[in-house]
Amino acid sequence: MISLTDSQKIGMGLTGFGVFFLFFGMILFFDKALLAIGNILFVAGLSFVIGLERTFRFFFQRHKMKATGFFLGGVFVVLIGWPIIGVVLEVYGFFLLFRGFFPVAVGFIRRVPILGSLLNLPGISGLVDKVGESNTMV
């Protein structure tokens, strides 16, 4: 079992609430208040989970500056009141930032009994294979 510090537990809660508010904000036709709260909670939760210094180093690496610009720019655009454009920018930046994690996530999900069989279905398998390759998403 993984032991978490108190700040990491708080961070997991903040991140979970952030994802919930982002999802709920999109369900309610891109409600800008919910999306703004979700963005703030998600970034704050990430900072609590991995620490401020590691969060800063993750976002501001030289090769991730374009991705960071799109992600944080999308957060800013949502905060100033254009939620649809902001979410599109955020999603693009998110995929650029976390594309290195996708092969690991796809490999893990393929080993889960029910989800693995769903990912091996003919139409879905090709798409998942493309997402699972980190070099194909530019």
Salt bridges, closest charged atoms under 4 A:
GLU53 OE2 - ARG57 NE 3.91
ASP129 OD1 - ARG110 NH2 2.66
